Amino acid sequence: MAGTHYLSQEGYDRLRAELEELKTTGRAEVARAIAEAREKGDLSENAEYDAAKDAQGLLEMKINELEKVMANARVLDSSQLDTSKVTVMSKVTIKNLANKATMVYELVAESEANLKAKKISVNSPMGQGLLGKAVGDVATVNTPNGTIQFEIVNIAI
């Protein structure tokens, strides 16, 4: 997870809130589970204790990963983005050249990706294929089902 993570202000605020939640409530819940398991006696044969310690390790790993993302985060101001080429936070209208279907996607950081909301990661094959393209360019995207070509119809913020 090294490198710069470009985020919208909304994405940055959401990550910060999640990190704060994990550090406060998450740690308190794990500590409570460990304490309850410890009260049940012999720790060498206590599956609940082992599970609680595992949960604590996973929680601390998630906190560490989020802290790394936050440390390398750069909040982008959408009003200062260039619409001549596809970049992070661009809303791209594309046309599938095979079936003529038109779709609109927003390219976002990996942590903000949400396919239901039509937000795709710049690190995904689709995002990689679209980055740097201008209106009228054809983007070739390698998918598990083969190569698909998309024409860039419009770029907006």
MDTraj code that builds the backbone (N, CA, C; nanometers):
import mdtraj as md
import numpy as np

residues = "MET ALA GLY THR HIS TYR LEU SER GLN GLU GLY TYR ASP ARG LEU ARG ALA GLU LEU GLU GLU LEU LYS THR THR GLY ARG ALA GLU VAL ALA ARG ALA ILE ALA GLU ALA ARG GLU LYS GLY ASP LEU SER GLU ASN ALA GLU TYR ASP ALA ALA LYS ASP ALA GLN GLY LEU LEU GLU MET LYS ILE ASN GLU LEU GLU LYS VAL MET ALA ASN ALA ARG VAL LEU ASP SER SER GLN LEU ASP THR SER LYS VAL THR VAL MET SER LYS VAL THR ILE LYS ASN LEU ALA ASN LYS ALA THR MET VAL TYR GLU LEU VAL ALA GLU SER GLU ALA ASN LEU LYS ALA LYS LYS ILE SER VAL ASN SER PRO MET GLY GLN GLY LEU LEU GLY LYS ALA VAL GLY ASP VAL ALA THR VAL ASN THR PRO ASN GLY THR ILE GLN PHE GLU ILE VAL ASN ILE ALA ILE".split()
xyz = np.array([
    [0.0818, -0.1192, 0.0000],
    [0.0000, 0.0000, 0.0000],
    [0.0861, 0.1254, 0.0000],
    [0.2054, 0.1150, -0.0482],
    [0.2930, 0.2315, -0.0525],
    [0.2525, 0.3209, -0.1685],
    [0.2995, 0.4435, -0.1677],
    [0.2690, 0.5367, -0.2751],
    [0.1608, 0.6336, -0.2325],
    [0.1377, 0.7308, -0.3185],
    [0.0392, 0.8341, -0.2899],
    [-0.1012, 0.7832, -0.3180],
    [-0.1923, 0.8153, -0.2291],
    [-0.3330, 0.7792, -0.2453],
    [-0.4110, 0.9082, -0.2660],
    [-0.4658, 0.9258, -0.3856],
    [-0.5435, 1.0448, -0.4167],
    [-0.6881, 1.0215, -0.3780],
    [-0.7412, 1.1087, -0.2934],
    [-0.8759, 1.0934, -0.2412],
    [-0.9554, 1.2212, -0.2580],
    [-1.0865, 1.2055, -0.2675],
    [-1.1744, 1.3215, -0.2597],
    [-1.1826, 1.3608, -0.1122],
    [-1.2333, 1.4797, -0.0839],
    [-1.2485, 1.5224, 0.0548],
    [-1.3428, 1.4281, 0.1281],
    [-1.4490, 1.3863, 0.0598],
    [-1.5463, 1.2941, 0.1185],
    [-1.4803, 1.1610, 0.1533],
    [-1.3987, 1.1084, 0.0636],
    [-1.3293, 0.9824, 0.0878],
    [-1.2302, 0.9935, 0.2022],
    [-1.1593, 1.1054, 0.2083],
    [-1.0628, 1.1284, 0.3160],
    [-1.1347, 1.1350, 0.4515],
    [-1.2452, 1.2084, 0.4552],
    [-1.3211, 1.2207, 0.5806],
    [-1.3760, 1.0860, 0.6251],
    [-1.4225, 1.0045, 0.5300],
    [-1.4767, 0.8725, 0.5621],
    [-1.3672, 0.7816, 0.6187],
    [-1.2473, 0.7846, 0.5565],
    [-1.1361, 0.7038, 0.6060],
    [-1.0931, 0.7479, 0.7458],
    [-1.0888, 0.8788, 0.7666],
    [-1.0498, 0.9311, 0.8977],
    [-1.1502, 0.8879, 1.0051],
    [-1.2796, 0.8921, 0.9726],
    [-1.3832, 0.8507, 1.0675],
    [-1.3733, 0.7005, 1.0955],
    [-1.3470, 0.6204, 0.9912],
    [-1.3329, 0.4761, 1.0110],
    [-1.2124, 0.4450, 1.0993],
    [-1.1021, 0.5133, 1.0758],
    [-0.9821, 0.4926, 1.1561],
    [-1.0084, 0.5286, 1.3018],
    [-1.0745, 0.6396, 1.3256],
    [-1.1059, 0.6824, 1.4621],
    [-1.1980, 0.5812, 1.5302],
    [-1.2961, 0.5293, 1.4552],
    [-1.3885, 0.4286, 1.5081],
    [-1.3133, 0.3019, 1.5488],
    [-1.2212, 0.2566, 1.4633],
    [-1.1443, 0.1361, 1.4948],
    [-1.0553, 0.1566, 1.6163],
    [-0.9955, 0.2750, 1.6271],
    [-0.9046, 0.3017, 1.7385],
    [-0.9781, 0.3116, 1.8722],
    [-1.0995, 0.3611, 1.8702],
    [-1.1721, 0.3795, 1.9958],
    [-1.2646, 0.2612, 2.0228],
    [-1.3747, 0.2528, 1.9531],
    [-1.4748, 0.1494, 1.9764],
    [-1.4207, 0.0103, 1.9467],
    [-1.3508, -0.0045, 1.8337],
    [-1.2979, -0.1353, 1.7956],
    [-1.2025, -0.1912, 1.8984],
    [-1.1087, -0.1101, 1.9428],
    [-1.0123, -0.1566, 2.0438],
    [-1.0812, -0.1877, 2.1761],
    [-1.1797, -0.1074, 2.2136],
    [-1.2517, -0.1308, 2.3394],
    [-1.3272, -0.2636, 2.3344],
    [-1.3913, -0.2933, 2.2207],
    [-1.4660, -0.4183, 2.2079],
    [-1.3729, -0.5387, 2.2138],
    [-1.2576, -0.5300, 2.1473],
    [-1.1615, -0.6399, 2.1491],
    [-1.1064, -0.6603, 2.2899],
    [-1.0752, -0.5520, 2.3587],
    [-1.0239, -0.5627, 2.4964],
    [-1.1285, -0.6276, 2.5873],
    [-1.2547, -0.5912, 2.5664],
    [-1.3619, -0.6503, 2.6464],
    [-1.3742, -0.8006, 2.6171],
    [-1.3634, -0.8401, 2.4916],
    [-1.3723, -0.9825, 2.4551],
    [-1.2553, -1.0614, 2.5143],
    [-1.1365, -1.0019, 2.5130],
    [-1.0199, -1.0691, 2.5724],
    [-1.0388, -1.0850, 2.7230],
    [-1.0881, -0.9803, 2.7879],
    [-1.1098, -0.9858, 2.9334],
    [-1.2135, -1.0922, 2.9693],
    [-1.3220, -1.1010, 2.8920],
    [-1.4250, -1.2025, 2.9186],
    [-1.3685, -1.3426, 2.9014],
    [-1.2889, -1.3609, 2.7955],
    [-1.2309, -1.4933, 2.7706],
    [-1.1300, -1.5302, 2.8779],
    [-1.0566, -1.4324, 2.9277],
    [-0.9556, -1.4561, 3.0313],
    [-1.0215, -1.5022, 3.1609],
    [-1.1419, -1.4526, 3.1881],
    [-1.2130, -1.4882, 3.3104],
    [-1.2591, -1.6340, 3.3111],
    [-1.2598, -1.6968, 3.1943],
    [-1.3125, -1.8330, 3.1847],
    [-1.2106, -1.9396, 3.2191],
    [-1.0946, -1.8992, 3.2679],
    [-1.0009, -1.9982, 3.3192],
    [-0.8779, -2.0196, 3.2348],
    [-0.8353, -2.1452, 3.2265],
    [-0.7102, -2.1867, 3.1638],
    [-0.6979, -2.1333, 3.0206],
    [-0.6000, -2.0463, 2.9991],
    [-0.5822, -1.9833, 2.8682],
    [-0.5247, -2.0784, 2.7639],
    [-0.4572, -2.1853, 2.8071],
    [-0.3948, -2.2768, 2.7110],
    [-0.4986, -2.3580, 2.6337],
    [-0.6179, -2.3738, 2.6892],
    [-0.7229, -2.4496, 2.6210],
    [-0.8471, -2.3646, 2.5978],
    [-0.8309, -2.2348, 2.5902],
    [-0.9444, -2.1443, 2.5784],
    [-0.9543, -2.0926, 2.4343],
    [-1.0468, -2.1503, 2.3577],
    [-1.0641, -2.1110, 2.2174],
    [-1.1154, -1.9678, 2.2050],
    [-1.1983, -1.9266, 2.2982],
    [-1.2497, -1.7890, 2.2944],
    [-1.1364, -1.6879, 2.3092],
    [-1.0420, -1.7191, 2.3973],
    [-0.9277, -1.6302, 2.4178],
    [-0.8435, -1.6222, 2.2899],
    [-0.8176, -1.7375, 2.2289],
    [-0.7397, -1.7398, 2.1040],
    [-0.8098, -1.6593, 1.9947],
    [-0.9423, -1.6758, 1.9847],
    [-1.0179, -1.6023, 1.8833],
    [-1.0135, -1.4521, 1.9092],
    [-1.0246, -1.4131, 2.0349],
    [-1.0208, -1.2708, 2.0691],
    [-0.8832, -1.2111, 2.0396],
    [-0.7768, -1.2869, 2.0686],
    [-0.6410, -1.2385, 2.0384],
    [-0.6209, -1.2274, 1.8869],
    [-0.6747, -1.3230, 1.8102],
    [-0.6674, -1.3156, 1.6638],
    [-0.7412, -1.1924, 1.6124],
    [-0.8597, -1.1669, 1.6696],
    [-0.9380, -1.0496, 1.6303],
    [-0.8606, -0.9212, 1.6608],
    [-0.7903, -0.9208, 1.7734],
    [-0.7097, -0.8041, 1.8090],
    [-0.5985, -0.7832, 1.7065],
    [-0.5332, -0.8903, 1.6650],
    [-0.4266, -0.8803, 1.5648],
    [-0.4783, -0.8277, 1.4322],
    [-0.5952, -0.8763, 1.3898],
    [-0.6546, -0.8292, 1.2643],
    [-0.6945, -0.6819, 1.2736],
    [-0.7484, -0.6432, 1.3894],
    [-0.7870, -0.5033, 1.4088],
    [-0.6646, -0.4125, 1.4016],
    [-0.5576, -0.4504, 1.4690],
    [-0.4371, -0.3678, 1.4680],
    [-0.3756, -0.3609, 1.3273],
    [-0.3856, -0.4706, 1.2519],
    [-0.3354, -0.4697, 1.1150],
    [-0.4174, -0.3727, 1.0280],
    [-0.5487, -0.3753, 1.0441],
    [-0.6362, -0.2842, 0.9682],
    [-0.6075, -0.1392, 1.0062],
    [-0.5885, -0.1112, 1.1342],
    [-0.5553, 0.0244, 1.1795],
    [-0.4234, 0.0688, 1.1172],
    [-0.3247, -0.0199, 1.1170],
    [-0.1943, 0.0116, 1.0596],
    [-0.2062, 0.0437, 0.9108],
    [-0.2841, -0.0364, 0.8366],
    [-0.3021, -0.0123, 0.6936],
    [-0.3709, 0.1213, 0.6680],
    [-0.4748, 0.1521, 0.7456],
    [-0.5446, 0.2796, 0.7283],
    [-0.4537, 0.3974, 0.7622],
    [-0.3699, 0.3817, 0.8649],
    [-0.2766, 0.4890, 0.8995],
    [-0.1767, 0.5135, 0.7867],
    [-0.1329, 0.4064, 0.7197],
    [-0.0421, 0.4225, 0.6053],
    [-0.1101, 0.4969, 0.4910],
    [-0.2359, 0.4607, 0.4633],
    [-0.3107, 0.5289, 0.3572],
    [-0.3266, 0.6764, 0.3916],
    [-0.3637, 0.7041, 0.5169],
    [-0.3842, 0.8429, 0.5594],
    [-0.2535, 0.9233, 0.5525],
    [-0.1427, 0.8585, 0.5866],
    [-0.0131, 0.9275, 0.5841],
    [0.0275, 0.9645, 0.4419],
    [-0.0148, 0.8848, 0.3443],
    [0.0215, 0.9099, 0.2047],
    [-0.0935, 0.9680, 0.1232],
    [-0.1999, 1.0125, 0.1908],
    [-0.3180, 1.0632, 0.1209],
    [-0.2972, 1.2071, 0.0738],
    [-0.3476, 1.2337, -0.0436],
    [-0.3510, 1.3688, -0.0988],
    [-0.4946, 1.3964, -0.1391],
    [-0.5537, 1.4994, -0.0803],
    [-0.6920, 1.5343, -0.1105],
    [-0.6924, 1.6202, -0.2366],
    [-0.7717, 1.5778, -0.3340],
    [-0.7802, 1.6503, -0.4606],
    [-0.8991, 1.7446, -0.4589],
    [-0.8782, 1.8622, -0.5134],
    [-0.9847, 1.9603, -0.5295],
    [-1.0380, 1.9458, -0.6714],
    [-1.1621, 1.9021, -0.6844],
    [-1.2169, 1.8740, -0.8170],
    [-1.2240, 1.9988, -0.9056],
    [-1.2293, 2.1175, -0.8460],
    [-1.2363, 2.2397, -0.9268],
    [-1.1044, 2.2692, -0.9983],
    [-0.9962, 2.2061, -0.9556],
    [-0.8665, 2.2319, -1.0171],
    [-0.8202, 2.1192, -1.1085],
    [-0.9075, 2.0229, -1.1353],
    [-0.8691, 1.9105, -1.2198],
    [-0.8886, 1.9438, -1.3671],
    [-0.8036, 1.8873, -1.4502],
    [-0.8052, 1.9067, -1.5944],
    [-0.9009, 1.8063, -1.6574],
    [-0.9898, 1.8525, -1.7450],
    [-1.0845, 1.7615, -1.8095],
    [-1.0433, 1.7261, -1.9519],
    [-0.9220, 1.7617, -1.9914],
    [-0.8781, 1.7273, -2.1270],
    [-0.8362, 1.5810, -2.1356],
    [-0.7993, 1.5217, -2.0222],
    [-0.7612, 1.3808, -2.0171],
    [-0.8246, 1.3161, -1.8941],
    [-0.8409, 1.1860, -1.8995],
    [-0.8993, 1.1107, -1.7882],
    [-0.7978, 1.1034, -1.6748],
    [-0.8397, 1.1476, -1.5553],
    [-0.7559, 1.1436, -1.4356],
    [-0.8392, 1.0907, -1.3187],
    [-0.7779, 1.0845, -1.2026],
    [-0.8516, 1.0494, -1.0819],
    [-0.9618, 1.1529, -1.0625],
    [-1.0800, 1.1092, -1.0244],
    [-1.1990, 1.1907, -1.0005],
    [-1.2678, 1.2358, -1.1288],
    [-1.2241, 1.1898, -1.2446],
    [-1.2937, 1.2207, -1.3697],
    [-1.4193, 1.1355, -1.3805],
    [-1.5266, 1.1969, -1.4310],
    [-1.6469, 1.1219, -1.4676],
    [-1.6370, 1.1015, -1.6175],
    [-1.6234, 0.9764, -1.6582],
    [-1.5959, 0.9434, -1.7965],
    [-1.7168, 0.8743, -1.8590],
    [-1.7624, 0.9284, -1.9713],
    [-1.8668, 0.8625, -2.0484],
    [-1.7965, 0.7820, -2.1565],
    [-1.8222, 0.6515, -2.1580],
    [-1.7563, 0.5641, -2.2553],
    [-1.8608, 0.4868, -2.3341],
    [-1.8211, 0.4485, -2.4567],
    [-1.9090, 0.3683, -2.5413],
    [-1.8358, 0.2409, -2.5776],
    [-1.8978, 0.1284, -2.5477],
    [-1.8422, -0.0019, -2.5836],
    [-1.8538, -0.0147, -2.7355],
    [-1.7406, -0.0317, -2.8038],
    [-1.7424, -0.0359, -2.9496],
    [-1.8046, -0.1651, -3.0030],
    [-1.8109, -0.2706, -2.9225],
    [-1.8682, -0.3972, -2.9682],
    [-2.0205, -0.3945, -2.9680],
    [-2.0803, -0.3447, -2.8579],
    [-2.2270, -0.3486, -2.8484],
    [-2.2909, -0.2094, -2.8441],
    [-2.2103, -0.1042, -2.8574],
    [-2.2565, 0.0356, -2.8624],
    [-2.3219, 0.0833, -2.7335],
    [-2.3052, 0.0099, -2.6237],
    [-2.3605, 0.0510, -2.4944],
    [-2.2793, 0.1675, -2.4387],
    [-2.3480, 0.2654, -2.3824],
    [-2.2833, 0.3823, -2.3234],
    [-2.2949, 0.3741, -2.1717],
    [-2.1831, 0.4026, -2.1032],
    [-2.1788, 0.3967, -1.9575],
    [-2.1033, 0.5188, -1.9048],
    [-2.1327, 0.5573, -1.7828],
    [-2.0606, 0.6664, -1.7167],
    [-2.0003, 0.6105, -1.5886],
    [-1.8691, 0.6307, -1.5725],
    [-1.7987, 0.5873, -1.4521],
    [-1.7172, 0.7025, -1.3974],
    [-1.6979, 0.7016, -1.2661],
    [-1.6077, 0.7969, -1.2024],
    [-1.4854, 0.7185, -1.1566],
    [-1.3674, 0.7680, -1.1918],
    [-1.2439, 0.7032, -1.1491],
    [-1.2054, 0.7578, -1.0128],
    [-1.1842, 0.6683, -0.9180],
    [-1.1548, 0.7075, -0.7804],
    [-1.0397, 0.6231, -0.7271],
    [-0.9924, 0.6578, -0.6091],
    [-0.8895, 0.5792, -0.5413],
    [-0.9473, 0.4432, -0.5047],
    [-0.8595, 0.3474, -0.4846],
    [-0.9020, 0.2112, -0.4549],
    [-0.9930, 0.2042, -0.3322],
    [-0.9646, 0.2852, -0.2318],
    [-1.0434, 0.2813, -0.1080],
    [-1.1837, 0.3390, -0.1261],
    [-1.2090, 0.4135, -0.2353],
    [-1.3396, 0.4721, -0.2591],
    [-1.4205, 0.3972, -0.3642],
    [-1.3624, 0.2936, -0.4237],
    [-1.4290, 0.2217, -0.5318],
    [-1.5592, 0.1587, -0.4842],
    [-1.6618, 0.1703, -0.5690],
    [-1.7938, 0.1158, -0.5393],
    [-1.8661, 0.0992, -0.6726],
    [-1.8697, -0.0227, -0.7242],
    [-1.9247, -0.0460, -0.8567],
    [-2.0726, -0.0110, -0.8645],
    [-2.1477, -0.0317, -0.7561],
    [-2.2900, 0.0026, -0.7565],
    [-2.3108, 0.1527, -0.7771],
    [-2.2171, 0.2323, -0.7246],
    [-2.2251, 0.3781, -0.7394],
    [-2.1506, 0.4257, -0.8642],
    [-2.1100, 0.3300, -0.9487],
    [-2.0378, 0.3599, -1.0737],
    [-1.9047, 0.4296, -1.0468],
    [-1.8399, 0.3934, -0.9363],
    [-1.7076, 0.4453, -0.9028],
    [-1.6085, 0.3311, -0.9146],
    [-1.5146, 0.3428, -1.0093],
    [-1.4173, 0.2360, -1.0299],
    [-1.2779, 0.2840, -0.9915],
    [-1.1997, 0.1907, -0.9444],
    [-1.0642, 0.2206, -0.8983],
    [-0.9730, 0.2510, -1.0171],
    [-0.8834, 0.3476, -0.9987],
    [-0.7839, 0.3772, -1.1019],
    [-0.6850, 0.2621, -1.1151],
    [-0.6801, 0.1727, -1.0157],
    [-0.5898, 0.0586, -1.0201],
    [-0.6521, -0.0642, -1.0864],
    [-0.7821, -0.0584, -1.1148],
    [-0.8492, -0.1708, -1.1798],
    [-0.8087, -0.1751, -1.3276],
    [-0.8292, -0.2891, -1.3937],
    [-0.7974, -0.2948, -1.5371],
    [-0.8712, -0.1877, -1.6177],
    [-0.9980, -0.1634, -1.5844],
    [-1.0756, -0.0599, -1.6541],
    [-1.0166, 0.0778, -1.6271],
    [-0.9850, 0.1063, -1.5016],
    [-0.9261, 0.2358, -1.4662],
    [-0.7926, 0.2570, -1.5345],
    [-0.7086, 0.1546, -1.5367],
    [-0.5780, 0.1643, -1.6018],
    [-0.5933, 0.1901, -1.7516],
    [-0.6939, 0.1264, -1.8127],
    [-0.7159, 0.1444, -1.9556],
    [-0.7657, 0.2833, -1.9907],
    [-0.8398, 0.3459, -1.8999],
    [-0.8979, 0.4777, -1.9270],
    [-0.8049, 0.5933, -1.8909],
    [-0.7179, 0.5761, -1.7924],
    [-0.6311, 0.6855, -1.7469],
    [-0.5493, 0.7447, -1.8609],
    [-0.5485, 0.8772, -1.8683],
    [-0.4651, 0.9464, -1.9653],
    [-0.5275, 0.9618, -2.1028],
    [-0.6436, 0.9026, -2.1250],
    [-0.7092, 0.9122, -2.2555],
    [-0.7860, 1.0434, -2.2663],
    [-0.8035, 1.0901, -2.3909],
    [-0.8778, 1.2131, -2.4186],
    [-1.0067, 1.1771, -2.4922],
    [-1.0974, 1.2741, -2.5056],
    [-1.2225, 1.2512, -2.5775],
    [-1.1890, 1.2103, -2.7207],
    [-1.2544, 1.1030, -2.7670],
    [-1.2301, 1.0516, -2.9010],
    [-1.1302, 0.9373, -2.9043],
    [-1.0489, 0.9231, -2.8004],
    [-0.9519, 0.8131, -2.7948],
    [-1.0243, 0.6807, -2.7725],
    [-0.9587, 0.5739, -2.8126],
    [-1.0110, 0.4397, -2.7884],
    [-0.9242, 0.3737, -2.6816],
    [-0.9900, 0.3295, -2.5747],
    [-0.9207, 0.2618, -2.4648],
    [-0.9395, 0.1123, -2.4815],
    [-0.8306, 0.0391, -2.4749],
    [-0.8353, -0.1060, -2.4816],
    [-0.8177, -0.1604, -2.3411],
    [-0.9168, -0.2366, -2.2954],
    [-0.9166, -0.2881, -2.1593],
    [-0.9127, -0.4406, -2.1641],
    [-0.8148, -0.4985, -2.0961],
    [-0.8041, -0.6437, -2.0866],
    [-0.8875, -0.6918, -1.9692],
    [-0.9862, -0.7748, -1.9979],
    [-1.0730, -0.8301, -1.8953],
    [-1.0579, -0.9819, -1.8943],
    [-1.1107, -1.0483, -1.7923],
    [-1.1052, -1.1949, -1.7913],
    [-1.1758, -1.2579, -1.9124],
    [-1.2736, -1.1861, -1.9681],
    [-1.3472, -1.2369, -2.0841],
    [-1.2859, -1.1935, -2.2160],
    [-1.1678, -1.1342, -2.2126],
    [-1.1017, -1.0898, -2.3353],
    [-1.0832, -0.9393, -2.3379],
    [-1.0393, -0.8903, -2.4519],
    [-1.0122, -0.7478, -2.4680],
    [-1.1380, -0.6752, -2.5152],
    [-1.1665, -0.5618, -2.4514],
    [-1.2818, -0.4801, -2.4890],
    [-1.2304, -0.3402, -2.5222],
    [-1.2880, -0.2804, -2.6264],
    [-1.2485, -0.1457, -2.6640],
    [-1.3618, -0.0482, -2.6341],
    [-1.3242, 0.0638, -2.5739],
    [-1.4196, 0.1680, -2.5389],
    [-1.3755, 0.2992, -2.6005],
    [-1.4702, 0.3737, -2.6547],
    [-1.4411, 0.5079, -2.7030],
    [-1.4744, 0.6065, -2.5923],
    [-1.3835, 0.7028, -2.5694],
    [-1.4079, 0.8058, -2.4687],
    [-1.5006, 0.9099, -2.5323],
    [-1.6238, 0.9220, -2.4786],
    [-1.7235, 1.0118, -2.5344],
    [-1.7176, 1.1487, -2.4663],
    [-1.6984, 1.1484, -2.3338],
    [-1.6988, 1.2747, -2.2588],
    [-1.6184, 1.2582, -2.1308],
    [-1.5566, 1.3679, -2.0882],
    [-1.4837, 1.3711, -1.9612],
    [-1.5353, 1.4907, -1.8829],
    [-1.5803, 1.4674, -1.7609],
    [-1.6325, 1.5749, -1.6758],
    [-1.5792, 1.5570, -1.5351],
    [-1.6085, 1.6555, -1.4505],
    [-1.5683, 1.6471, -1.3095],
    [-1.6925, 1.6314, -1.2249],
])
top = md.Topology()
chain = top.add_chain()
for i, resn in enumerate(residues, 1):
    res = top.add_residue(resn, chain, resSeq=i)
    for name in ("N", "CA", "C"):
        top.add_atom(name, md.element.get_by_symbol(name[0]), res)
traj = md.Trajectory(xyz[None], top)
